[in-house]
Amino acid sequence: MACMGMRRRGQTVQQRAAEVKKAVKTLESKLQSGRVMVQIGPQGSVAFQGWGAEERDDVTDACAFRTLQSEGSWALKQAVARAEALAGRKVDLAAVAAGWHTHDGKTWGPGH
């Protein structure tokens, strides 16, 4: 998983895996409660609005999206359905895989 590459100095793979799992579960809970919203960019990529830096532990939106999607998260499915209806476009998995993202919710760019 791409999220695993962001280990801190001295951090084990198991420690990072636990950190990623905790961050993604927090995100899922916030999606369920509506405190975090999915935003779909013009090219179909996703961003999570309301998921703060202190909660994400260097887990990218794309990595969290792919993780929750692979787990079949009902909260993610509902949030994506709402976002697609609001944006008038579907999530494009190719755009997510290509790394399209936003830092401010307004401008979108390819991976860096």
C-alpha positions in Angstrom: 0.0 0.0 0.0 1.3 3.4 -0.9 0.5 4.8 2.5 3.1 2.5 4.0 6.0 4.4 2.3 5.6 7.4 4.5 7.3 5.9 7.6 9.0 8.1 10.1 12.6 7.5 11.1 12.8 4.4 13.3 9.2 3.5 12.7 8.5 -0.2 11.9 6.2 -1.4 9.1 3.8 -2.7 11.8 3.7 0.6 13.6 3.0 2.4 10.3 0.3 -0.1 9.4 -1.5 0.6 12.7 -1.2 4.3 12.2 -2.7 4.1 8.7 -5.5 1.8 9.9 -6.4 4.3 12.7 -6.4 7.3 10.4 -8.6 5.5 7.8 -11.0 4.3 10.5 -11.3 7.9 11.9 -12.0 9.1 8.3 -14.6 6.4 7.9 -16.3 7.4 11.1 -16.3 11.1 10.0 -17.7 10.2 6.6 -20.5 8.2 8.4 -21.4 11.2 10.6 -21.2 13.7 7.8 -18.3 15.7 9.4 -16.1 14.9 6.3 -17.4 15.3 2.8 -16.1 13.8 -0.5 -15.2 16.4 -3.1 -14.9 15.3 -6.8 -12.5 17.3 -8.9 -13.1 18.3 -12.6 -11.1 15.2 -13.8 -12.9 12.8 -11.4 -10.4 12.5 -8.6 -11.4 12.7 -4.9 -10.5 14.8 -1.9 -11.9 14.6 1.7 -13.0 18.0 3.0 -12.9 18.2 6.7 -10.2 15.5 7.3 -7.6 17.5 9.1 -3.8 17.1 8.9 -3.6 16.1 12.6 -6.0 13.1 11.9 -4.6 11.9 8.7 -1.0 11.0 9.8 0.4 11.5 6.3 -2.2 9.3 4.7 -3.2 10.8 1.3 -6.8 11.1 0.2 -6.1 8.7 -2.7 -4.7 6.1 -0.4 -7.5 6.4 2.1 -10.0 6.3 -0.8 -8.5 3.1 -2.2 -8.3 1.5 1.2 -11.9 2.2 2.1 -13.1 1.2 -1.4 -11.2 -2.1 -1.2 -12.9 -2.8 2.2 -16.3 -2.0 0.7 -17.0 0.8 3.1 -20.7 1.7 3.2 -19.9 5.2 4.6 -17.6 5.8 1.6 -20.2 4.6 -0.9 -22.8 6.9 0.5 -20.4 9.9 0.6 -19.3 9.3 -3.0 -22.9 9.0 -4.2 -23.8 12.3 -2.5 -20.6 13.9 -4.0 -21.3 12.6 -7.5 -24.9 13.9 -7.4 -23.6 17.4 -6.3 -20.7 17.5 -8.7 -22.7 16.1 -11.7 -19.9 13.7 -12.5 -18.6 10.3 -11.4 -15.4 9.4 -9.6 -12.8 8.4 -12.2 -10.6 5.7 -10.8 -7.9 6.4 -13.4 -7.7 10.0 -12.1 -7.4 8.7 -8.6 -4.7 6.3 -9.6 -2.9 9.0 -11.5 -2.6 11.0 -8.4 -4.8 14.0 -9.2 -5.4 15.9 -5.9 -6.1 19.2 -4.3 -4.6 20.9 -1.3 -7.1 23.8 -1.1 -10.3 22.3 -2.5 -10.2 24.7 -5.5 -7.2 23.9 -7.6 -6.3 20.3 -8.8 -3.1 18.9 -10.1 -1.3 15.7 -10.9 0.7 13.7 -8.4 4.0 15.1 -7.2 
